[in-house]
């Protein structure tokens, strides 16, 4: 099983990380704009309490959606004093914001654990925290192993397909592939999504809500991160997973520091703590996301649970960041007005 090494030419070009004088964290606050739920809980358990609390750094969580974070970054771009010190986003969203020039480059001297980051995952404007990939998850008691995103349109699954609303972009990618499009052509996704709408899928505002639908039998199948399937199955939910014929779409969850952050020394300390090997293994064991650093060695059983075979990795569909940056606003508008409306 392979979970990290050959993953992600997706990380585009790995530019040289600037080495500047380190900014030392001496207590005080850091405002972290992130997701809630399991992710925020695991940040607290693995990153904040064991590593940052002893340094006297007070963590203030700004819990919101990815789109809310992006809107705030754009609105505050010209402000001298921003409201966020650390911003968490997926790789696609982070690239879109980095194109606007809102982030500092990550200084190697202030983030020592950057030296352990897998080379293909390096980018100048963000650290890679964890990664996984989207595939199909399903209840094996209710569903024969699905093969494709097109299975969501089968009338026998009417009202039984769950869609994580916050994953609209990557779901759109999968549907585009199923409809004959590509990672650089999402247009075919629109028709197939409207066909899916006729099959009355259930949309959930969070992953935590979606798994409740799976547990209760309200839904039987969904597009989801492998990491989520691993975590939910580990907690006792009856689930199986399969890489669809269209291929799995990898994702890296990243963290960056805005140029107008007010507590940069603490922000760099926070990013460094996210790359701590023990913290990374905590996320892998509890949530099923792959580590992004070379010094976090997974036990074989865990590697098998959250990894991909070489054949599965060969079917990875790497995002086209440039195309997505241009298309995301229009796709979100279509998703909200047409698909959900």
KEKE-3310 file (N, C-alpha, C; in steps of 0.2 Angstrom, whole numbers, plus 5000, padded with zeros to 4 digits):
npx = (5004:5002:5003:5008:5020:5020:5010:5002:5009:5001:5004:5009:5022:5036:5042:5056:5059:5059:5073:5073:5076:5071:5055:5051:5040:5032:5021:5004:4991:4984:4974:4964:4958:4946:4939:4925:4919:4926:4938:4943:4942:4952:4963:4964:4967:4979:4988:4986:4984:4995:5007:5006:5000:5009:5018:5012:5003:4988:4974:4963:4949:4942:4928:4921:4915:4924:4921:4917:4929:4937:4930:4932:4946:4947:4940:4947:4959:4966:4967:4977:4977:4973:4960:4963:4975:4980:4975:4965:4963:4957:4968:4965:4956:4966:4975:4968:4966:4980:4984:4979:4988:4988:4994:5009:5025:5031:5042:5057:5065:5057:5048:5053:5050:5046:5057:5055:5044:5036:5044:5036:5025:5027:5024:5026:5018:5010:5008:5008:4996:4988:4982:4970:4959:4945:4932:4920:4909:4899:4884:4886:4876:4865:4869:4875:4892:4896:4901:4904:4902:4890:4882:4875:4864:4855:4838:4835:4841:4835:4833:4842:4855:4869:4876:4890:4888:4898:4909:4907:4915:4924:4915:4909:4919:4921:4908:4909:4920:4913:4904:4910:4919:4933:4947:4950:4939:4924:4911:4903:4898:4887:4875:4874:4873:4861:4853:4855:4849:4836:4835:4833:4844:4851:4857:4870:4876:4888:4902:4900:4886:4882:4887:4878:4867:4871:4872:4859:4853:4846:4853:4862:4874:4888:4899:4914:4929:4942:4948:4937:4929:4937:4938:4924:4921:4929:4923:4912:4902:4893:4901:4908:4921:4926:4936:4931:4927:4930:4941:4950:4950:4963:4966:4974:4974:4978:4988:4990:4997:4991:4996:4993:4992:4990:4997:5010:5022:5017:5008:5017:5023:5011:5009:5021:5019:5008:5015:5022:5028:5022:5009:5004:5003:4993:4982:4981:4979:4967:4958:4961:4968:4982:4999:5010:5024:5040:5045:5035:5030:5019:5011:5010:4997:4989:4993:4988:4975:4972:4978:4983:4983:4996:4989:4977:4982:4987:4976:4973:4966:4973:4970:4967:4974:4974:4964:4953:4954:4949:4936:4929:4920:4909:4905:4901:4890:4882:4879:4873:4861:4856:4858:4855:4844)
npy = (4994:5011:5028:5040:5043:5044:5052:5066:5075:5085:5095:5105:5117:5116:5128:5137:5139:5153:5158:5166:5177:5170:5172:5174:5165:5172:5169:5176:5179:5169:5169:5158:5153:5141:5125:5118:5105:5088:5091:5103:5099:5089:5097:5104:5094:5088:5097:5110:5110:5101:5106:5121:5127:5125:5135:5146:5152:5158:5151:5157:5152:5154:5149:5144:5142:5137:5145:5157:5160:5163:5174:5183:5185:5191:5203:5209:5212:5224:5230:5235:5229:5213:5201:5188:5176:5163:5153:5140:5130:5120:5113:5118:5129:5137:5139:5148:5159:5162:5167:5180:5186:5187:5180:5177:5171:5156:5155:5146:5147:5151:5140:5127:5113:5112:5107:5094:5091:5082:5083:5084:5090:5103:5121:5138:5147:5141:5128:5110:5101:5089:5075:5067:5058:5059:5047:5034:5030:5018:5009:4993:4984:4989:4992:4986:4985:5000:5008:5020:5038:5040:5030:5036:5042:5031:5026:5017:5022:5033:5047:5042:5045:5054:5070:5080:5096:5106:5101:5105:5108:5098:5087:5092:5090:5076:5073:5079:5072:5060:5063:5065:5075:5084:5087:5099:5104:5107:5109:5099:5094:5101:5097:5083:5085:5091:5081:5072:5079:5077:5064:5067:5069:5070:5084:5089:5099:5098:5086:5079:5079:5072:5059:5055:5053:5042:5033:5032:5026:5034:5039:5029:5030:5040:5053:5054:5059:5047:5047:5050:5040:5030:5034:5034:5021:5015:5020:5012:5013:5005:5003:5003:5006:5012:5015:5026:5022:5034:5038:5043:5059:5068:5078:5091:5097:5113:5126:5144:5160:5176:5191:5202:5198:5199:5193:5186:5179:5170:5164:5157:5148:5141:5135:5127:5118:5111:5103:5094:5078:5069:5075:5074:5060:5058:5064:5055:5043:5045:5052:5048:5054:5056:5058:5072:5074:5068:5062:5056:5041:5028:5015:4998:4993:5004:5011:5003:5005:5018:5021:5020:5008:5005:5004:5010:5023:5026:5030:5042:5058:5073:5089:5104:5118:5131:5132:5129:5140:5150:5145:5142:5153:5154:5140:5139:5148:5141:5129:5134:5141:5133:5119:5117:5125)
npz = (5000:4996:5002:5002:4995:4980:4979:4972:4961:4961:4969:4961:4956:4966:4974:4980:4997:5007:5017:5031:5045:5061:5068:5084:5095:5109:5118:5120:5108:5095:5080:5073:5058:5054:5050:5059:5070:5069:5064:5070:5084:5084:5081:5092:5102:5097:5092:5098:5112:5117:5112:5109:5120:5131:5128:5131:5122:5117:5109:5098:5090:5074:5068:5053:5036:5021:5011:5017:5024:5012:5007:5017:5017:5005:5007:5017:5011:5008:5020:5034:5046:5048:5052:5054:5059:5055:5042:5036:5022:5008:4996:4983:4985:4992:4983:4974:4982:4985:4972:4973:4980:4994:5005:5015:5011:5017:5030:5031:5042:5053:5053:5057:5056:5043:5035:5035:5027:5013:4998:4985:4990:4993:4994:4991:4998:5008:5021:5019:5027:5030:5020:5008:4998:4986:4985:4982:4995:5004:5010:5013:5015:5009:4996:4981:4977:4971:4955:4948:4947:4940:4945:4955:4949:4947:4948:4958:4969:4973:4983:4991:4990:4997:4998:5002:5006:5007:5000:4987:4975:4973:4971:4960:4951:4951:4945:4933:4927:4925:4916:4904:4904:4910:4922:4918:4912:4917:4912:4907:4919:4924:4917:4921:4935:4936:4932:4942:4952:4950:4955:4968:4978:4995:5003:5014:5027:5033:5036:5047:5049:5037:5040:5050:5043:5035:5046:5051:5040:5032:5020:5008:5000:4995:4989:4996:5007:5008:5020:5029:5028:5033:5047:5051:5049:5058:5070:5070:5060:5047:5033:5017:5004:4988:4974:4961:4944:4937:4943:4958:4967:4973:4988:4997:5013:5019:5027:5029:5031:5032:5024:5032:5045:5062:5072:5069:5073:5082:5073:5064:5073:5076:5063:5062:5073:5068:5058:5066:5070:5079:5081:5068:5066:5075:5069:5058:5064:5071:5062:5049:5039:5028:5033:5030:5031:5032:5044:5051:5053:5048:5057:5049:5049:5049:5038:5028:5030:5027:5015:4998:4984:4972:4960:4962:4964:4952:4946:4950:4949:4946:4952:4942:4946:4941:4932:4940:4949:4941:4938:4950:4956:4947:4947:4960:4961:4951:4958:4970:4965:4954:4956:4970:4971)
capx = (5000:5006:4998:5011:5026:5019:5004:5002:5011:4996:5007:5012:5029:5038:5046:5061:5056:5064:5076:5074:5077:5065:5051:5050:5033:5032:5015:5000:4986:4984:4967:4965:4951:4946:4933:4923:4918:4931:4945:4944:4943:4959:4968:4965:4970:4985:4992:4986:4985:5001:5012:5006:4998:5015:5022:5008:5000:4981:4971:4956:4946:4937:4925:4917:4916:4929:4919:4917:4936:4939:4927:4935:4953:4947:4937:4952:4966:4969:4967:4983:4977:4968:4957:4965:4983:4981:4969:4965:4959:4960:4974:4962:4955:4972:4979:4964:4968:4987:4984:4977:4994:4986:4998:5016:5028:5032:5049:5060:5069:5052:5044:5058:5047:5046:5062:5052:5038:5037:5045:5031:5019:5029:5022:5029:5013:5006:5011:5003:4994:4986:4979:4966:4956:4938:4930:4913:4907:4892:4882:4886:4870:4860:4871:4880:4898:4895:4907:4905:4898:4884:4877:4870:4858:4851:4832:4834:4844:4832:4833:4847:4862:4871:4881:4892:4888:4904:4913:4904:4920:4927:4910:4908:4925:4919:4903:4912:4923:4908:4900:4915:4923:4940:4949:4951:4933:4919:4905:4898:4895:4881:4869:4873:4871:4854:4850:4856:4844:4829:4835:4832:4849:4851:4863:4872:4880:4895:4903:4897:4879:4882:4888:4872:4862:4873:4871:4852:4850:4843:4856:4866:4880:4890:4906:4918:4936:4944:4949:4931:4926:4941:4936:4918:4921:4933:4919:4907:4897:4894:4903:4914:4923:4928:4939:4926:4930:4933:4947:4950:4953:4966:4965:4978:4972:4984:4987:4994:4997:4990:5001:4991:4991:4993:5002:5014:5026:5013:5006:5022:5023:5006:5010:5026:5016:5004:5019:5025:5026:5017:5003:5002:5001:4987:4977:4981:4976:4960:4954:4962:4972:4989:5004:5014:5031:5044:5047:5029:5030:5013:5011:5007:4989:4986:4995:4984:4968:4971:4983:4980:4987:4998:4984:4972:4985:4988:4969:4972:4965:4976:4967:4970:4973:4973:4957:4948:4954:4945:4929:4925:4915:4904:4902:4897:4884:4877:4878:4868:4855:4852:4858:4852:4838)
capy = (5000:5018:5033:5047:5045:5046:5057:5073:5080:5090:5101:5110:5118:5117:5134:5138:5142:5158:5158:5173:5177:5167:5176:5170:5166:5173:5170:5180:5176:5168:5168:5152:5152:5134:5121:5116:5098:5084:5094:5108:5095:5086:5102:5106:5088:5085:5103:5116:5108:5098:5110:5128:5129:5126:5141:5152:5155:5157:5150:5159:5149:5158:5143:5145:5138:5139:5151:5163:5162:5167:5181:5188:5187:5196:5209:5212:5212:5231:5232:5235:5224:5208:5198:5181:5175:5157:5152:5134:5129:5115:5116:5122:5136:5141:5142:5153:5165:5164:5171:5187:5189:5188:5176:5177:5165:5152:5156:5140:5148:5151:5134:5121:5106:5113:5103:5087:5090:5079:5088:5086:5094:5110:5127:5144:5151:5137:5121:5105:5098:5082:5074:5061:5058:5058:5041:5032:5026:5016:5004:4987:4980:4992:4994:4982:4989:5005:5008:5026:5043:5039:5026:5041:5043:5025:5027:5013:5026:5040:5050:5038:5048:5060:5075:5085:5103:5110:5098:5106:5109:5091:5083:5094:5087:5069:5072:5081:5066:5055:5066:5065:5081:5083:5091:5106:5105:5106:5111:5093:5092:5104:5093:5077:5087:5093:5074:5070:5083:5074:5058:5069:5068:5074:5088:5089:5105:5096:5079:5076:5078:5067:5052:5053:5050:5035:5028:5031:5023:5039:5038:5023:5030:5047:5054:5057:5057:5041:5048:5050:5033:5026:5036:5032:5014:5014:5021:5007:5013:5000:5006:5001:5011:5010:5021:5025:5021:5040:5040:5047:5065:5069:5084:5092:5103:5117:5132:5149:5166:5182:5196:5207:5195:5203:5189:5182:5175:5164:5160:5153:5143:5136:5130:5122:5113:5107:5098:5090:5071:5066:5078:5072:5054:5059:5065:5049:5037:5046:5054:5044:5058:5054:5063:5076:5074:5061:5058:5053:5034:5025:5007:4995:4992:5010:5013:4999:5008:5025:5022:5018:5004:5008:5004:5016:5030:5027:5033:5049:5064:5079:5095:5109:5123:5137:5131:5130:5147:5154:5142:5141:5157:5152:5134:5140:5151:5136:5125:5136:5143:5128:5112:5117:5129)
capz = (5000:4996:5004:5002:4991:4973:4979:4970:4957:4962:4973:4957:4957:4973:4974:4985:5003:5009:5024:5035:5053:5064:5072:5090:5098:5116:5121:5117:5105:5088:5078:5068:5055:5052:5051:5066:5071:5071:5063:5076:5090:5083:5081:5100:5105:5094:5090:5102:5120:5119:5109:5110:5127:5136:5126:5133:5116:5117:5103:5096:5084:5070:5065:5048:5030:5017:5007:5022:5024:5006:5007:5022:5014:4999:5010:5021:5007:5008:5027:5037:5051:5046:5058:5055:5059:5052:5038:5034:5016:5004:4991:4977:4988:4994:4977:4972:4986:4984:4966:4974:4984:5001:5010:5016:5010:5023:5031:5034:5049:5058:5053:5057:5053:5035:5032:5035:5022:5007:4993:4980:4993:4995:4990:4994:5002:5013:5023:5018:5034:5029:5013:5007:4991:4986:4982:4984:5001:5003:5015:5009:5016:5005:4990:4978:4976:4965:4951:4945:4950:4937:4949:4959:4945:4947:4951:4965:4974:4973:4989:4996:4989:5001:4995:5007:5002:5007:4995:4980:4970:4971:4969:4953:4947:4949:4940:4926:4924:4924:4910:4899:4905:4913:4927:4915:4909:4921:4909:4907:4926:4925:4915:4925:4942:4936:4931:4949:4956:4949:4959:4975:4983:5001:5004:5021:5028:5036:5035:5053:5047:5032:5043:5054:5038:5034:5052:5052:5034:5028:5014:5007:4997:4995:4987:5002:5007:5011:5027:5033:5028:5038:5053:5052:5049:5064:5075:5070:5055:5042:5027:5012:4999:4981:4969:4955:4937:4935:4947:4964:4966:4979:4991:5002:5017:5020:5031:5027:5036:5028:5025:5037:5051:5068:5077:5064:5076:5084:5067:5062:5078:5075:5057:5064:5077:5063:5055:5071:5068:5083:5079:5061:5067:5079:5064:5054:5068:5073:5057:5043:5034:5027:5035:5024:5033:5032:5050:5053:5051:5050:5057:5043:5048:5048:5031:5024:5031:5024:5009:4991:4981:4966:4954:4963:4963:4945:4943:4953:4944:4949:4950:4938:4950:4937:4929:4946:4951:4936:4938:4956:4958:4943:4949:4966:4959:4948:4963:4974:4962:4950:4958:4976:4971)
cpx = (5004:5001:5001:5015:5024:5013:5006:5008:5007:4999:5010:5019:5031:5043:5051:5058:5061:5066:5077:5075:5071:5062:5049:5043:5034:5026:5010:4995:4988:4977:4968:4958:4951:4939:4931:4923:4925:4938:4947:4946:4950:4965:4970:4969:4977:4990:4992:4988:4992:5007:5012:5004:5004:5019:5018:5004:4992:4978:4964:4953:4941:4934:4920:4918:4922:4928:4919:4925:4939:4936:4930:4942:4952:4945:4943:4959:4969:4970:4974:4983:4971:4965:4959:4973:4984:4975:4970:4960:4961:4965:4971:4960:4961:4975:4975:4966:4975:4988:4983:4983:4992:4990:5006:5019:5030:5040:5052:5062:5063:5048:5049:5056:5046:5051:5060:5047:5040:5038:5040:5025:5021:5026:5025:5024:5009:5010:5006:5002:4993:4983:4975:4964:4949:4937:4923:4913:4900:4891:4882:4880:4864:4862:4876:4886:4897:4902:4909:4900:4891:4879:4873:4864:4853:4844:4831:4837:4841:4831:4838:4854:4863:4876:4883:4893:4894:4910:4911:4909:4922:4921:4908:4913:4923:4914:4905:4916:4918:4904:4904:4919:4930:4941:4950:4944:4927:4912:4900:4895:4888:4875:4868:4871:4863:4850:4850:4850:4837:4829:4835:4838:4848:4857:4864:4877:4887:4896:4900:4889:4878:4882:4882:4867:4864:4871:4864:4849:4846:4846:4860:4873:4881:4897:4909:4925:4937:4945:4943:4928:4930:4939:4929:4917:4924:4928:4913:4902:4899:4895:4908:4915:4926:4931:4934:4930:4933:4939:4946:4953:4956:4965:4971:4975:4978:4983:4992:4993:4996:4995:5000:4989:4994:4997:5006:5018:5023:5010:5011:5023:5017:5007:5016:5023:5011:5008:5023:5023:5021:5010:5000:5000:4994:4981:4976:4977:4968:4955:4955:4966:4979:4994:5008:5021:5034:5046:5041:5028:5024:5014:5008:5000:4986:4987:4990:4977:4967:4975:4979:4985:4990:4993:4979:4976:4986:4981:4968:4971:4967:4972:4971:4969:4971:4966:4952:4948:4949:4937:4925:4920:4908:4900:4898:4890:4879:4875:4872:4861:4852:4852:4854:4845:4832)
cpy = (5006:5023:5040:5048:5047:5050:5064:5076:5086:5096:5106:5111:5119:5122:5134:5141:5147:5157:5165:5172:5175:5172:5172:5171:5167:5174:5174:5176:5174:5166:5163:5151:5146:5132:5119:5108:5094:5087:5099:5104:5092:5091:5104:5100:5087:5091:5108:5115:5106:5102:5117:5130:5130:5132:5147:5155:5153:5157:5153:5156:5153:5152:5146:5141:5141:5145:5158:5165:5166:5174:5186:5190:5192:5203:5213:5213:5218:5233:5231:5229:5219:5205:5191:5180:5168:5155:5145:5133:5123:5118:5120:5129:5140:5143:5148:5160:5167:5168:5178:5190:5191:5185:5178:5171:5162:5152:5150:5141:5148:5145:5128:5115:5106:5108:5096:5086:5087:5084:5089:5090:5101:5115:5133:5147:5147:5130:5116:5101:5091:5081:5067:5062:5056:5051:5040:5028:5024:5011:4998:4982:4983:4992:4989:4987:4994:5005:5015:5031:5043:5034:5030:5042:5037:5027:5023:5017:5033:5041:5046:5041:5054:5064:5080:5092:5106:5107:5100:5106:5102:5087:5085:5091:5080:5068:5075:5076:5061:5057:5067:5072:5079:5088:5099:5108:5103:5107:5105:5091:5095:5100:5087:5079:5088:5086:5071:5073:5080:5067:5060:5067:5072:5077:5089:5095:5103:5088:5075:5074:5072:5060:5050:5050:5043:5030:5027:5027:5028:5039:5032:5024:5038:5047:5057:5055:5050:5041:5048:5043:5029:5028:5034:5025:5012:5015:5016:5008:5008:5003:5002:5007:5008:5016:5020:5024:5028:5042:5044:5054:5067:5077:5085:5098:5107:5123:5137:5155:5172:5187:5201:5204:5199:5200:5184:5177:5169:5160:5155:5147:5138:5132:5125:5116:5108:5101:5094:5083:5068:5069:5075:5064:5053:5060:5059:5044:5039:5048:5051:5048:5056:5060:5066:5077:5068:5058:5056:5046:5030:5018:5004:4994:4998:5013:5009:5002:5014:5026:5020:5013:5007:5009:5009:5023:5031:5030:5039:5054:5070:5085:5100:5115:5130:5137:5132:5137:5151:5152:5142:5146:5155:5145:5135:5143:5146:5131:5127:5138:5138:5121:5112:5120:5126)
cpz = (5000:4998:5003:4996:4984:4973:4976:4967:4957:4966:4968:4957:4964:4973:4980:4991:5006:5016:5026:5042:5056:5068:5078:5093:5106:5119:5117:5113:5098:5086:5072:5065:5051:5052:5058:5066:5072:5070:5068:5082:5089:5083:5089:5103:5103:5093:5096:5109:5121:5117:5110:5116:5131:5134:5128:5127:5117:5110:5102:5090:5081:5066:5059:5042:5026:5013:5011:5023:5018:5006:5012:5020:5009:5002:5014:5017:5008:5015:5030:5042:5049:5053:5059:5054:5055:5048:5035:5028:5013:4999:4985:4979:4989:4988:4974:4976:4986:4977:4967:4978:4991:5007:5010:5014:5016:5024:5034:5041:5054:5058:5052:5054:5046:5032:5031:5030:5016:5002:4988:4983:4995:4991:4994:4999:5007:5015:5021:5025:5033:5022:5013:5000:4991:4982:4983:4990:5001:5009:5011:5010:5012:4998:4987:4977:4970:4961:4948:4948:4946:4941:4954:4956:4945:4951:4958:4970:4975:4981:4994:4995:4993:4998:5001:5004:5002:5003:4988:4974:4968:4969:4961:4949:4945:4944:4933:4923:4921:4917:4904:4899:4907:4919:4925:4911:4913:4918:4909:4914:4927:4923:4920:4932:4942:4935:4938:4953:4956:4953:4967:4980:4989:5002:5012:5022:5030:5035:5041:5052:5042:5035:5047:5049:5036:5040:5052:5046:5030:5021:5014:5004:4996:4992:4994:5002:5010:5018:5032:5033:5033:5045:5055:5053:5056:5070:5075:5065:5050:5035:5023:5008:4993:4977:4963:4949:4935:4938:4953:4963:4973:4982:4997:5006:5020:5025:5029:5032:5031:5029:5030:5043:5057:5072:5073:5068:5079:5079:5065:5067:5077:5068:5058:5068:5073:5060:5060:5070:5072:5082:5073:5062:5071:5074:5060:5058:5069:5067:5050:5037:5034:5030:5029:5026:5034:5038:5054:5050:5053:5052:5051:5043:5047:5041:5027:5024:5027:5018:5003:4988:4975:4960:4955:4962:4956:4942:4946:4948:4948:4947:4946:4942:4946:4934:4935:4949:4947:4937:4944:4958:4954:4945:4956:4965:4956:4954:4968:4971:4958:4953:4965:4976:4969)
residu = (UNK:UNK:UNK:UNK:UNK:UNK:UNK:UNK:UNK:UNK:UNK:UNK:UNK:UNK:UNK:UNK:UNK:UNK:UNK:UNK:UNK:UNK:UNK:UNK:UNK:UNK:UNK:UNK:UNK:UNK:UNK:UNK:UNK:UNK:UNK:UNK:UNK:UNK:UNK:UNK:UNK:UNK:UNK:UNK:UNK:UNK:UNK:UNK:UNK:UNK:UNK:UNK:UNK:UNK:UNK:UNK:UNK:UNK:UNK:UNK:UNK:UNK:UNK:UNK:UNK:UNK:UNK:UNK:UNK:UNK:UNK:UNK:UNK:UNK:UNK:UNK:UNK:UNK:UNK:UNK:UNK:UNK:UNK:UNK:UNK:UNK:UNK:UNK:UNK:UNK:UNK:UNK:UNK:UNK:UNK:UNK:UNK:UNK:UNK:UNK:UNK:UNK:UNK:UNK:UNK:UNK:UNK:UNK:UNK:UNK:UNK:UNK:UNK:UNK:UNK:UNK:UNK:UNK:UNK:UNK:UNK:UNK:UNK:UNK:UNK:UNK:UNK:UNK:UNK:UNK:UNK:UNK:UNK:UNK:UNK:UNK:UNK:UNK:UNK:UNK:UNK:UNK:UNK:UNK:UNK:UNK:UNK:UNK:UNK:UNK:UNK:UNK:UNK:UNK:UNK:UNK:UNK:UNK:UNK:UNK:UNK:UNK:UNK:UNK:UNK:UNK:UNK:UNK:UNK:UNK:UNK:UNK:UNK:UNK:UNK:UNK:UNK:UNK:UNK:UNK:UNK:UNK:UNK:UNK:UNK:UNK:UNK:UNK:UNK:UNK:UNK:UNK:UNK:UNK:UNK:UNK:UNK:UNK:UNK:UNK:UNK:UNK:UNK:UNK:UNK:UNK:UNK:UNK:UNK:UNK:UNK:UNK:UNK:UNK:UNK:UNK:UNK:UNK:UNK:UNK:UNK:UNK:UNK:UNK:UNK:UNK:UNK:UNK:UNK:UNK:UNK:UNK:UNK:UNK:UNK:UNK:UNK:UNK:UNK:UNK:UNK:UNK:UNK:UNK:UNK:UNK:UNK:UNK:UNK:UNK:UNK:UNK:UNK:UNK:UNK:UNK:UNK:UNK:UNK:UNK:UNK:UNK:UNK:UNK:UNK:UNK:UNK:UNK:UNK:UNK:UNK:UNK:UNK:UNK:UNK:UNK:UNK:UNK:UNK:UNK:UNK:UNK:UNK:UNK:UNK:UNK:UNK:UNK:UNK:UNK:UNK:UNK:UNK:UNK:UNK:UNK:UNK:UNK:UNK:UNK:UNK:UNK:UNK:UNK:UNK:UNK:UNK:UNK:UNK:UNK:UNK:UNK:UNK:UNK:UNK:UNK:UNK:UNK:UNK:UNK:UNK:UNK:UNK:UNK:UNK:UNK:UNK:UNK:UNK:UNK:UNK:UNK:UNK:UNK:UNK:UNK:UNK:UNK:UNK:UNK:UNK)
# end
